[in-house]
Amino acid sequence: MLYKKSLNLSRMEIFELSRLIHDSCNRIHQATTDMYESLHEDGVPLYGKVEVEYLIKDFREWINHEIDTIRSATSEYREGFDE
């Protein structure tokens, strides 16, 4: 649990949920920028299958991690109402 473990509080506040979502979205934005830049080596788009697939794999892993963080945070927030 993201919030309870890190701050040892009983219930996540809405501002903390918002911060966690914001941080994940910022990292998704950064991943998108990095992917775009990586696909344009010296301003020329890459098109080689191996290079492109490698970049896509890394991008998906990064994005999926951030999506899981958002899922966990929102789930934890909902659970706070069940206590």
Order of alpha helices (4+ residues) and beta strands (2+ residues): alpha-alpha-beta-beta-alpha
